[in-house]
Amino acid sequence: MKRLYLLALISIVLASCGSSRTTSEEKIHKTEKVSYKKFEAKRSNIVNYAKTFEGTRYKFGGTSKNGMDCSGLVFTVFNKENVALPRISRDMAKKGKRISLSQSSEGDLVFFRTSKNRTSINHVGLVIKSQRGEILFIHSTTTKGVIISSMEENYWKKAFVEVRRVI
């Protein structure tokens, strides 16, 4: 009789394990989809907010509509979405995952070395469009303030260092 109870108990346990396994796999799959959509929405929000600063004048150390520098722009727009980044472009270049330029997409950071006398990164921009090889990024320049530029421009091609994905 004890053997019959033991056999029934083992059968129930095995049956329940099999059904819960499928359920947790489904939950994981659904969670991955939600997380991906959440990150895509966050990246889109960052890009859209960055575009609201287009035309803002350059101001060294600035982080507002009154004026901003390149890292101030990136710092401010990521901060609005509760993504903490360092305030300086060369420190930002140590965050996230390094990817190739061809893999870049909306919300990635592009880093540059714009001075021949410097060996470290001193400029950052935010990718706002990456489609069919065309990459546009928003950034703040000392002469024109916050503008949108293309990676196809010779100046930016020569100064380009790397792309990083923070989100």
BALOBA-1460 file (C-alpha; in Angstrom, 3 decimals):
// residues 167
<rec num="1" residu="m" x="0.000" y="0.000" z="0.000"/>
<rec num="2" residu="k" x="2.858" y="2.411" z="0.832"/>
<rec num="3" residu="r" x="4.374" y="1.692" z="-2.557"/>
<rec num="4" residu="l" x="1.108" y="2.614" z="-4.267"/>
<rec num="5" residu="y" x="0.988" y="5.966" z="-2.415"/>
<rec num="6" residu="l" x="4.649" y="6.598" z="-3.225"/>
<rec num="7" residu="l" x="4.065" y="5.827" z="-6.918"/>
<rec num="8" residu="a" x="1.030" y="8.155" z="-7.006"/>
<rec num="9" residu="l" x="2.988" y="10.941" z="-5.306"/>
<rec num="10" residu="i" x="5.912" y="10.634" z="-7.746"/>
<rec num="11" residu="s" x="3.487" y="10.712" z="-10.706"/>
<rec num="12" residu="i" x="1.852" y="13.903" z="-9.433"/>
<rec num="13" residu="v" x="5.208" y="15.593" z="-8.822"/>
<rec num="14" residu="l" x="6.504" y="14.689" z="-12.287"/>
<rec num="15" residu="a" x="3.305" y="15.838" z="-13.957"/>
<rec num="16" residu="s" x="3.304" y="19.161" z="-12.133"/>
<rec num="17" residu="c" x="6.984" y="19.797" z="-12.909"/>
<rec num="18" residu="g" x="6.367" y="19.305" z="-16.592"/>
<rec num="19" residu="s" x="3.496" y="21.780" z="-16.719"/>
<rec num="20" residu="s" x="5.235" y="24.486" z="-14.662"/>
<rec num="21" residu="r" x="8.304" y="24.301" z="-16.882"/>
<rec num="22" residu="t" x="6.332" y="25.381" z="-19.931"/>
<rec num="23" residu="t" x="4.702" y="28.195" z="-17.980"/>
<rec num="24" residu="s" x="8.015" y="29.655" z="-16.791"/>
<rec num="25" residu="e" x="9.489" y="29.514" z="-20.298"/>
<rec num="26" residu="e" x="6.474" y="31.441" z="-21.576"/>
<rec num="27" residu="k" x="6.853" y="34.006" z="-18.794"/>
<rec num="28" residu="i" x="10.549" y="34.506" z="-19.589"/>
<rec num="29" residu="h" x="9.776" y="34.981" z="-23.282"/>
<rec num="30" residu="k" x="7.060" y="37.542" z="-22.507"/>
<rec num="31" residu="t" x="9.380" y="39.365" z="-20.082"/>
<rec num="32" residu="e" x="12.089" y="39.599" z="-22.761"/>
<rec num="33" residu="k" x="9.600" y="41.160" z="-25.192"/>
<rec num="34" residu="v" x="8.429" y="43.688" z="-22.587"/>
<rec num="35" residu="s" x="12.031" y="44.602" z="-21.666"/>
<rec num="36" residu="y" x="12.996" y="45.101" z="-25.313"/>
<rec num="37" residu="k" x="9.984" y="47.357" z="-25.932"/>
<rec num="38" residu="k" x="10.731" y="49.256" z="-22.730"/>
<rec num="39" residu="f" x="14.322" y="49.952" z="-23.829"/>
<rec num="40" residu="e" x="13.238" y="50.939" z="-27.337"/>
<rec num="41" residu="a" x="10.711" y="53.398" z="-25.886"/>
<rec num="42" residu="k" x="13.374" y="54.836" z="-23.585"/>
<rec num="43" residu="r" x="15.825" y="55.259" z="-26.479"/>
<rec num="44" residu="s" x="13.130" y="56.954" z="-28.563"/>
<rec num="45" residu="n" x="12.242" y="59.305" z="-25.699"/>
<rec num="46" residu="i" x="15.907" y="60.265" z="-25.323"/>
<rec num="47" residu="v" x="16.248" y="61.057" z="-29.029"/>
<rec num="48" residu="n" x="13.007" y="63.044" z="-29.157"/>
<rec num="49" residu="y" x="13.983" y="65.086" z="-26.113"/>
<rec num="50" residu="a" x="17.436" y="65.769" z="-27.599"/>
<rec num="51" residu="k" x="15.815" y="67.174" z="-30.744"/>
<rec num="52" residu="t" x="14.004" y="69.801" z="-28.633"/>
<rec num="53" residu="f" x="17.420" y="71.377" z="-27.955"/>
<rec num="54" residu="e" x="18.241" y="71.875" z="-31.640"/>
<rec num="55" residu="g" x="19.284" y="75.500" z="-32.146"/>
<rec num="56" residu="t" x="20.343" y="75.973" z="-28.501"/>
<rec num="57" residu="r" x="23.535" y="78.038" z="-28.324"/>
<rec num="58" residu="y" x="26.835" y="76.565" z="-27.164"/>
<rec num="59" residu="k" x="27.833" y="77.197" z="-23.564"/>
<rec num="60" residu="f" x="30.769" y="75.423" z="-21.962"/>
<rec num="61" residu="g" x="29.443" y="73.372" z="-19.038"/>
<rec num="62" residu="g" x="25.820" y="74.197" z="-19.927"/>
<rec num="63" residu="t" x="22.942" y="71.745" z="-19.532"/>
<rec num="64" residu="s" x="19.838" y="73.797" z="-20.385"/>
<rec num="65" residu="k" x="18.029" y="75.702" z="-23.146"/>
<rec num="66" residu="n" x="20.138" y="78.720" z="-22.129"/>
<rec num="67" residu="g" x="23.198" y="76.940" z="-23.523"/>
<rec num="68" residu="m" x="24.960" y="73.598" z="-23.487"/>
<rec num="69" residu="d" x="28.067" y="71.799" z="-24.592"/>
<rec num="70" residu="c" x="28.185" y="68.365" z="-26.266"/>
<rec num="71" residu="s" x="28.413" y="66.273" z="-23.111"/>
<rec num="72" residu="g" x="25.879" y="68.527" z="-21.389"/>
<rec num="73" residu="l" x="23.350" y="67.688" z="-24.107"/>
<rec num="74" residu="v" x="23.909" y="63.937" z="-23.773"/>
<rec num="75" residu="f" x="24.026" y="64.079" z="-19.964"/>
<rec num="76" residu="t" x="20.750" y="66.052" z="-19.825"/>
<rec num="77" residu="v" x="18.709" y="63.900" z="-22.218"/>
<rec num="78" residu="f" x="19.784" y="60.605" z="-20.646"/>
<rec num="79" residu="n" x="19.204" y="62.009" z="-17.166"/>
<rec num="80" residu="k" x="15.573" y="62.807" z="-18.066"/>
<rec num="81" residu="e" x="15.042" y="59.059" z="-18.625"/>
<rec num="82" residu="n" x="16.837" y="58.214" z="-15.355"/>
<rec num="83" residu="v" x="19.959" y="56.907" z="-17.075"/>
<rec num="84" residu="a" x="23.031" y="58.077" z="-15.160"/>
<rec num="85" residu="l" x="26.054" y="59.045" z="-17.243"/>
<rec num="86" residu="p" x="29.249" y="60.883" z="-16.336"/>
<rec num="87" residu="r" x="29.298" y="64.579" z="-17.243"/>
<rec num="88" residu="i" x="32.438" y="64.503" z="-19.425"/>
<rec num="89" residu="s" x="32.593" y="62.913" z="-22.903"/>
<rec num="90" residu="r" x="35.830" y="60.981" z="-22.316"/>
<rec num="91" residu="d" x="34.260" y="59.426" z="-19.201"/>
<rec num="92" residu="m" x="31.031" y="58.663" z="-21.082"/>
<rec num="93" residu="a" x="33.162" y="56.698" z="-23.562"/>
<rec num="94" residu="k" x="33.924" y="54.196" z="-20.793"/>
<rec num="95" residu="k" x="30.249" y="53.306" z="-20.282"/>
<rec num="96" residu="g" x="28.063" y="50.829" z="-22.125"/>
<rec num="97" residu="k" x="29.131" y="48.389" z="-24.809"/>
<rec num="98" residu="r" x="31.396" y="49.287" z="-27.708"/>
<rec num="99" residu="i" x="29.801" y="48.427" z="-31.065"/>
<rec num="100" residu="s" x="30.727" y="48.963" z="-34.689"/>
<rec num="101" residu="l" x="29.483" y="52.010" z="-36.554"/>
<rec num="102" residu="s" x="27.474" y="49.759" z="-38.879"/>
<rec num="103" residu="q" x="25.590" y="48.350" z="-35.856"/>
<rec num="104" residu="s" x="24.679" y="51.780" z="-34.474"/>
<rec num="105" residu="s" x="21.047" y="52.719" z="-34.002"/>
<rec num="106" residu="e" x="18.910" y="55.451" z="-32.519"/>
<rec num="107" residu="g" x="20.082" y="56.338" z="-29.014"/>
<rec num="108" residu="d" x="23.693" y="55.164" z="-29.327"/>
<rec num="109" residu="l" x="26.568" y="57.507" z="-28.531"/>
<rec num="110" residu="v" x="29.236" y="58.470" z="-31.081"/>
<rec num="111" residu="f" x="32.605" y="59.690" z="-29.831"/>
<rec num="112" residu="f" x="35.196" y="61.861" z="-31.538"/>
<rec num="113" residu="r" x="38.682" y="63.258" z="-31.168"/>
<rec num="114" residu="t" x="38.389" y="66.705" z="-32.741"/>
<rec num="115" residu="s" x="41.780" y="68.112" z="-31.783"/>
<rec num="116" residu="k" x="44.998" y="66.937" z="-33.411"/>
<rec num="117" residu="n" x="46.870" y="67.855" z="-30.236"/>
<rec num="118" residu="r" x="44.766" y="65.563" z="-28.031"/>
<rec num="119" residu="t" x="44.922" y="61.812" z="-27.720"/>
<rec num="120" residu="s" x="41.688" y="61.444" z="-25.754"/>
<rec num="121" residu="i" x="38.038" y="61.702" z="-26.735"/>
<rec num="122" residu="n" x="36.731" y="65.259" z="-26.443"/>
<rec num="123" residu="h" x="33.374" y="65.261" z="-28.283"/>
<rec num="124" residu="v" x="30.171" y="63.204" z="-28.118"/>
<rec num="125" residu="g" x="26.975" y="63.032" z="-30.130"/>
<rec num="126" residu="l" x="23.729" y="61.070" z="-29.986"/>
<rec num="127" residu="v" x="22.635" y="58.942" z="-32.956"/>
<rec num="128" residu="i" x="19.154" y="60.042" z="-34.010"/>
<rec num="129" residu="k" x="18.926" y="58.063" z="-37.235"/>
<rec num="130" residu="s" x="20.734" y="55.054" z="-38.626"/>
<rec num="131" residu="q" x="19.180" y="53.821" z="-41.807"/>
<rec num="132" residu="r" x="20.677" y="52.265" z="-44.950"/>
<rec num="133" residu="g" x="24.183" y="53.347" z="-43.989"/>
<rec num="134" residu="e" x="23.181" y="56.941" z="-43.265"/>
<rec num="135" residu="i" x="23.919" y="57.937" z="-39.681"/>
<rec num="136" residu="l" x="22.731" y="61.255" z="-38.309"/>
<rec num="137" residu="f" x="23.638" y="62.486" z="-34.847"/>
<rec num="138" residu="i" x="22.768" y="65.480" z="-32.690"/>
<rec num="139" residu="h" x="25.501" y="67.329" z="-30.800"/>
<rec num="140" residu="s" x="26.597" y="70.773" z="-29.692"/>
<rec num="141" residu="t" x="29.371" y="72.638" z="-31.520"/>
<rec num="142" residu="t" x="31.177" y="75.751" z="-30.349"/>
<rec num="143" residu="t" x="30.208" y="77.698" z="-33.488"/>
<rec num="144" residu="k" x="26.652" y="76.562" z="-34.270"/>
<rec num="145" residu="g" x="25.341" y="75.231" z="-30.960"/>
<rec num="146" residu="v" x="23.108" y="72.147" z="-31.007"/>
<rec num="147" residu="i" x="22.859" y="70.817" z="-34.559"/>
<rec num="148" residu="i" x="22.300" y="67.587" z="-36.476"/>
<rec num="149" residu="s" x="25.229" y="66.300" z="-38.522"/>
<rec num="150" residu="s" x="25.960" y="63.311" z="-40.726"/>
<rec num="151" residu="m" x="28.710" y="60.763" z="-40.276"/>
<rec num="152" residu="e" x="29.266" y="61.155" z="-44.014"/>
<rec num="153" residu="e" x="30.798" y="64.611" z="-43.515"/>
<rec num="154" residu="n" x="34.590" y="64.380" z="-43.931"/>
<rec num="155" residu="y" x="35.305" y="66.251" z="-40.700"/>
<rec num="156" residu="w" x="33.336" y="63.740" z="-38.612"/>
<rec num="157" residu="k" x="34.662" y="60.726" z="-40.533"/>
<rec num="158" residu="k" x="38.230" y="61.777" z="-39.726"/>
<rec num="159" residu="a" x="37.510" y="62.614" z="-36.085"/>
<rec num="160" residu="f" x="35.427" y="59.487" z="-35.366"/>
<rec num="161" residu="v" x="36.713" y="57.167" z="-32.611"/>
<rec num="162" residu="e" x="33.919" y="54.788" z="-31.546"/>
<rec num="163" residu="v" x="30.234" y="54.072" z="-30.916"/>
<rec num="164" residu="r" x="28.820" y="52.908" z="-27.579"/>
<rec num="165" residu="r" x="25.433" y="51.497" z="-26.648"/>
<rec num="166" residu="v" x="24.409" y="52.582" z="-23.161"/>
<rec num="167" residu="i" x="20.806" y="51.351" z="-23.296"/>
